[in-house]
Amino acid sequence: MAVPHPWKPLGVWLVELGAVSEKELNQALEVQKQIGGLLGSLLVRSGATSEDVVLQALSAQWGYPLLGKQQPAPDDFQVYETLRELPVSMEWMLEQEVVAWFEGGASDSEDAPEKRTVCILSPRFHSDEIREVLETSLEPKGFRLQWVLASTYEIERLVGVVRQELAVTRLFSEQGSQSLLELAEEAPVVELVNNVLAKAVEAGASDVHVEPGEEFFIIRYRVDGVLHSQMTQSASRFPAVASRIKLISGMDIAESRLPQDGRISTRLGGQEMDIRVSTAPCSFGESVVMRLLPKNRESLSLESLGMEPDHLRLMRSVLGFSNGIVLVTGPTGSGKSTTLYSGLSELVDGRQKLITVEDPVEFQVRGVTQIQANADIGYTFARALRAILRQDPDIIMIGEIRDLETAEIAIQSALTGHLVLSTLHTNDALSAFTRLVDMGVEPYLVAAPVKAVQAQRLVRKACSGCSEPVNLPDSLWKPLAGDWVKKPAFVEPKGCERCHGTGYRGRLGIYEIIPATEEVQTLIADNADISELRQWAARHGHRNLLQDGLIKAARGETTIEEVMRVAGASVAEDEATEA
């Protein structure tokens, strides 16, 4: 079908494209004469065509990109940041239903401010008055203007962002002698905090960081283990925002000199969320960090964690023991709790008593008695464990072995017929044995009950929407992978809208596991140091964290760069120890 000439009116375009009939067009024109309004809207309202078709015709007629197709849709924070920098009043923008944002984002742009492109959206994009105001305000300052077309839904959503920002600006310009409590309960502050949390859930963030500075405070999300800046706000707004968060998490909003912990239970993005809040005094206020924990996770299983088949078989085998200790190690945020919960879920059979002691209880597991430790009232892990042993348990999960007392009770429990699952903070699996000895546990008491130690990390998954095959020289990976990788199919992600330009979307685990064989038990009982243990592992072809990661990279699930970023340091430490 021939494309109509761009100077023709919209109605002619739609008729020539076969989107509406001449009769439908004439009827809409008659209605327009009587009541006014935009022709495209009248045709959509009458059912003659769809808004999508009208937008495509307008895009071809004017040469403007469509939001969400040729032009990526902005998030709320892009609009917030742009509003603060443009020399156009928010009152005028709201009145004219104009929305503007910097292409690529304001804070992330590498261009000088005067060279940036400002995307403009308005249902009245054809208005000479609006065009004149924007062109005379922005073009002399060097901004490039790019008009964008969008659906009614998107326009209303983004105009709502302008409305909210204007309300917040007015509130803080008029706050005067209002107390922090009053400000924390003002609708614009409530809406801002709610929006920050809702967007965090939508982005799949695990944590939200609110960081005060001298002139601005920054809000950052941790997504797939990496922090991303989302928005900045004037420092004058920080006390009210921090007070709002402290208020809803049950903290004392008047106390800003001491660290505090709080908790929020709410519903966000259609799911029940448990939000753990921590504040700490810093130079320009209080640093606020919120950990987002879904209350009802999908059913967890070890199979869903991405372990290699031989590793999965070994893990299930040790979890089948009637007694002993199984340890999972790794840094904070490496998925240790998820692994333990997955193992517990598979052990629930109605014939055994499963009890956990945690701080905090992160997820609810059906069929498991879960106990919250609370050091503030003296209910420590050790004290809770003593109480648990009087509850006739078969399987005990301890959130973390933090001290000698907890370690000794865990070992005693394992030696008296209980299966104990717990975590330690170590860089690799072998270090768990020496860590327990360093805590003060006798080597022979470590050797006897520990059945296996699993170490793990989380790496970002390569985005399936933009990853392309790449050939890498053998010298880059073969010396590290050994015989574990045979036919590699490495990929290189380019970055796309789906992954927000990062090249990664989601995370998966990389693992290593050390079963406590008789030889390992002998080494531990003889108080072997970490270098001796690593030499033993090398002799027996043990697969380490890096090699497990390279197996996944060779399948195109992640990248070598990501595996090296996460696991490279542990291997370097191994080599330094052996040297």
N, C-alpha and C positions, 0 to 999 in steps of 0.2 A: 504494500500500500504506500503510495507516495506521501511524503511528509508535507503538510501544508506550509505555505510561506509564513515566516514568523510575524509579519505585520498584521495578519488577519485577526479579527476579534475572536475571543475564546469560543463563542457559540459556533462560529464557522469552523473553527478547528475541530470541535467535538462532532459536528455533523459530518465533516469530511473524513474523520477517523472512524465513523460509524458508531460512535459512542452514544449518540442521541439522534432521534429523527427530527426532521424540520418541524413537524407538528409539535413535538415536545419542547423544542427550542422556542417556538413562537408563543406557546402557552406560558413558558417561564418568563419570556420578555414582557408579556402582558401583566403578569403578576408583579414584575419588577417596576413597571410604570406606576402601578397602584400603591404598592407598599414599600418600594425601594429594596435595598439589600443587594448582596453579591450574586451574580448570575450562577456561578458554580454552586453556591450554597443552596439556591432555590432549586436547581436541577437535582441535587442530591436529596433535598427534603421531599421533593415530589416523587422520588423513586425512579426517575428517568435514568440515572446513572449512579455510580459510586464515587465517594470522595477520592478514592485511590486513582480512578480514571481521570477525574478533574485535575488532581495534582500532577499527574504525568503530562497532561496536556499543557498545564501552566508552565511546567518545567521546560517542555520543548519550546513553548511560545516565548518565554522570557530568558531562557538559557540559565536558569537557576537550579542548583542541585536540590535533591529531595533529602530531607532529614532521615537518617537511618539507612539510606541507600548510598547515594553518591557522597553524602556528608555525614560523618559519624555524629550521633546524638550526644550532646554534652550531659554530664551529670550535674547535679545541683551545685556541687562545690565549684565547678568551672564557672558557673553563672555568678555565684557569690563573689569570687575573686575578681572577675571582670567588672562587676558593678562598682567595686571599690576604686578601680583605676580609671574608668571612663569619665571624661568631662561632660557628662550628661546627667541631669538629675533623675533620681529614681522615681520621683513623683510624676515627671513627664512620661517616663517609660511605662509606668503602670497605667497611666491615663490613656496612652496610645496603644497599649498592649504590645509593646516592643520588648524583645528579649535580645541580649547580646552576650557573646562569649568569645574568648580568644581561641582561635583555631589551635588545637593541640594542647590547650590549657595555659593558664597564665603563669603559674609558678614553675612549670616544667619547660617553658619555651626557651630555646637557646638564642632566639633573635632578640635584638635590641627592641625596647618597647615601641619605638617609633617605626619599626619595620614589621610589626605583627599584623596578622589578618584578623579582623573582627567580623565574626559571623553575625548577621542580623536576621531576626525572624519577627514577623508581624502579620496578622490577617489583613492589615491595610498596607501591604508592601508596595502597592501601586500609588499610594498617596504622595503627591508632589510635596505637600507640607512636611510629612515625616521624612522624606528623602532629603529635603533641603536642610532641616535641622541637623540630621545625622552627618550629612556631607560637610556642612560648614563647621560642625563641632569636631569631627574626627579627622577628616582628610588634611586640614592644615597642619595637624600634629604628626602627619606621616602614617597614620593607620590606613591599612587597605580594607575596604568594605566588601563583604561577600554576602549577598542576600541568599536566604535559604527558605525553601517552602516546606511546610509541615502540616500534619493532620490537625484537626480541631482538638483532639485529645492531647497531643504533644504541646500545642500552643497553650492550652489551659494549664497543663502541668507546669510548664516553664514560667508562665506569667505568675503562677502561684509562688514560685521561688522568689521572683522579684517582690511580690507582695510581702512574703515573710521577711526578706532582708530589710525592706523598708520599715516594717513594724519593729524589728530588732534595733535598727538604727535610731528610730524615734524614741524607743524606750530608753536607750542608754544616753541619748542627748538630754533626756528629761528626768533622769533618775534622781538628781538632787540628793535629798537626805533619806531616800528609801533605804531600809535595812536590807542586808543580804538575804534574809528570809523572805522579805516581800518580793525582791527581785527574782529570787529562785522560783517563785510561784507565779510570776508574770507569764502570760500566754506565749509571747515570742520566745522567751528563754526555754520554756517547757517544750515548745515545738522544735526549737533548734536542737536540743539534746535528744529528743525523740527521733529527729531526722538523722542525726549522726549515728545513732544505734541502729536504726532501720537500714540505713545505707551500708553499715558494716556487715549486717547479716546478709544483705543482698550481694555484697562483694565476696562473701565467704571468708570474712576476716576472723581470725582467732583471738585477736587482741585489738583494743583501741587505745591509743596513746594521746593524751592531752598534755601538751608541753608548753609551759609559759615562758615568754621571753620579755625583753625590755620594752619592745614596741608592739609585738604581735605574739599571739599564741598559735601553735600549730597542732592540727589534728592529723594523726597518722594511723593507718590500718596495717596490721600485719597479715598479709595474705600469702599463703603457701610458704610461710616461714620468713618472708622478706617484708620489711617496712616500706610503705608507700605514703608520701605526703598527700593528703586529701584536700585540706583547706587551711587557710590562715585567717585569723580574726584579730581585730584590734585588742591590744592588751587590756584596755579599759573594760572589755566584756568578760574577761577571764574570771574575776571573782564571782560573778553571778552564775556563770556556766559551771564552775567548780562547785559552788554551793548547791546548785541544782542536783548535780551528780551525788554529792555527799548526802543531801537531804533524802533522796529516793533510795539510797543504799544504807540508810540507818546510821549514818555517822553524825558526829557533833560538828555542825557547820561553823561554830565559833572557834573551834580548835584548829589552828593551822601550823602550830609549832612542832607537833608530834606526828609520826606516821599513824595512819588509821587503816583499818580493813572493814569492808562492808559487803553487802550482798543485795542484788536486785533480782526479783523473780518477776518475769513479765512475758508477754507474748509478742513476738516480732516476726514479721514475714510468714505468718501462719504457723509458727512453731513456738512451743513453750521454751523459754530460755532462762538459764541461771547465769547471772552475771556477777563475777567476783571482782570487787573494786578495791584498789590499793592506792593510797595517797602517801606522798613523801615530801617533806619540805625541801625547797630548793631556792636558788637565788632570787627568782622573780615570782614566787608564789608556791604552789604545790603541784608537783608532777602527779598526774592521775593516769592510772592504767586500769583498763577494764578487760577481763578475760571472759569471752563469750562461750558458754557451754550449753549446747542443746540438751534439754532434759530427756527427751525421748529419741534416742538414736535408733537408726535402723538396726535390725538384728545383726550383732557382730559375730564373726566367726574367724578362726585363724586362717581359713582358706581365702578370706577376702583381703588379707593383709599383704598379699603379693610375695609370700615366701617361696623359694624354689622347692620343687617336689621333695628332694632328699631332706632338706631342712625342715619342711612341714612334717614329714614322717617322724623325724627325730624329736621334734617339739611335742607332737602328740604322744609319742612313746613315753617321754619323761613325765608328762602330765598324767599319765596313767598309773604312775607309782602310788602306792598307798601311803608312803611317808618320804620325807626328805625335803630339801629346799631347792626351788627353781628360781633363779634370779634373772631379771631383765635389767640391763644397764644402758646408760646413754645420758646425754645432757638434757636439761629442761626443754620440753617441746619436741622430743624425738619420738613420741608415740608410745612410750612405755606403758602408760595407763591403758591405752586402747588395746595393747597386746594382752595385758593381764585380764581386762574385762572380756576380751574375746576368748581367752582360755577358760575363764570362769563360766562363760555362757555355754561352752561345750561340755563342762563338767556337771552342769545341773541335770540331774536325772531323777530326782525325787527320792533317792535312796541314801543320799549323803547330806550332812549338815555343812553348809558353806557359810563362813562368816568373814567379813572384811573389817579392818580398822583403817580409816583413811582420814586425811586432812588436806583438802576437804573431800567429801563424797562427790565425785564428779558426775557419774552416771548411775542411774538406777538399773539394777540387773534383777530380773524376775527370778524368784527362787533362792535369792541370796540375802542373808541378814547383813545389812551394812551399818557400821557404827562410825560415828564422827568423833575423832579425837579433838580435844580442845585444851591446848597447853595453857591458855589464859586462866583456866580454873583448875589446873593441875591434872587434867585428864590426858596424860601423855600417851604415846604409842605403847610404852612399856606397861603402864597401868592398865590401859585398855586390853592389852594382850593377856595380862593375868586374869582379867575378868572373863575374857573370851574362853580361856582354857577350862573354866567352870561351866561353860555352856555346851559341853559335849560336842565339839566340832570334829569333822573329818578333814576338812580343807580350810586353811586360813590364808587370807590375803592381807599383807601388810603394805600400806601405801608406800612406805620407804623405810629402809633401815638407816637411821640417822646417827645412832650412837651405840656404845658398847652394851648398855643395858638392853636395848631393843634387840641387838644382834644375839646376845646370850639367850634371851627368852625364845627367840625364833629358832635357834639351834636346839635348845632343850625341847621345844615343841616337836621339831622334826625327829629328834631321837626317841621321843615317846609315842611315835605312831601317827603323827599328823603330817599331811602334805602342806608345805608352806610356800606361798608365792610372794615375791617381793621385788623391790627395785633398789638399785644403787646408782650413784652418780660416778661412773668411770668412763674412760675413753674407749675401752675395748673389753671384750669378755674376760680375757685372762687377768686383767687388772682387778677384777672383782675379788678374786681369791686373796691377793695381796692387800687389798683395801680392808677386808675383814681382819686380817692379821694386824694391820696397822692400827685398827681400832682397839686392839687389845685382846682379840680372841686367840686362843691357843691354836697353832697350826693344825694339830691333830683333830681339834673340834671343827675346824673348817673343812678338812678333808673328808670326814666321815659322812656328814649329812647332805652336802651340796651335790645334787644330781646333774645339774647343767647350768650354764650361764649363757644367756643370749645378749649380745650387744646390738644396738640398732641406731639408725638415723633416718630422717625423712629427706628425700630429694624431690625437687619439683619435676612434674611430668611434662615432657615436651608436648606442646599444643598440637593436637591432631589436625587443626585447621590450617596451620601454616608451616608445618615441618616438611622439609625436603631431604631426600637422600643425599649423603655426602660421603666421599671417599677420603679416608684419613690414612696417613702413612703408618705402617706397622710400628715404626719406632715410637710413635706417640702412645700406643696402648699395649702392644704385645709384651714388653718387659714387665708391665704391671699386672696384666691379666693372666700371664702364664698359659696353662692349657685349658683354662676355663672358658675361653671364647674361641670358637672354631670359625664360623662364617658370619662375620659382623655385618650388620645393616644399620650403620650409624645414621643419625639424622641431624639436621641443623634447622632449628625454628627461626622463622623470619620476623615474627611478630604480626599480629592482626587484631582486628576489632574484638574478636572473640576472646583473646587473651590479654586485651588492653595493651597490646604492643610489647608485652614482656617475652613472648615466645614460650611461656609455660602456663599450664593450667592444671591445678590439682597437685597432689603429692602422692608418692608411694614409698614404701619402706625398703631399706637395704639392711641386711642382717649378717651376723656371724654367730655361730653357736659352738660352744665347747662342752661336750659331754664329759662328765667326771669319770673317766675310765680308771681302772686300777692303777695304770701308770701315772695318770694325773694326780690321783689321790696320794700316791707315794711321793711325788714331787712336792705336793702341798704339805704333807705331814713332815717332810724333811726340810721345810721352810725354804724352798727354792725361791730365788728372787725372780723378778719379772723377765729378765733377760734369759734365764734358763727356761722359763715357761714358753717364751716366744721361740726359742731354738727348737724346743720340742714340737711346737705347732708347725714350724717350717719343715721339719723332718717328716711329719706325718701328712703333708699336703693339705693343711687346714686352709679353708677358704675365708679370707678376711673381708672386712666391710667394703674395701675398695674393689676387690674382685667381684663381690656380689653386685656392686653397683655397675661395674663394667659389663657384666652379663646382661643387665637390664638396658644399659646404653646400647649394647650391640643388637638388641631387639628393637631399638627405636623408641623405647619407653621414656628415656630421659637422654641427657647428653653427657659426653665425657667431661665437659667444663663444669656441669652441675655436680657430677660425682666427685670430681677433684675438689670443688669448693667445699663440699660437705664432709667428705671422708679422707681427703688428701692429708690433712694434718695428722690424723691418727696413724697413717702409714709412715709418715715422716718421723713420728715419735718412735714407732717400732724400729725403724732403721737406725735412729740415733741410739736407742737402747742397746741394740745388738752390736753396734760399733763400739 
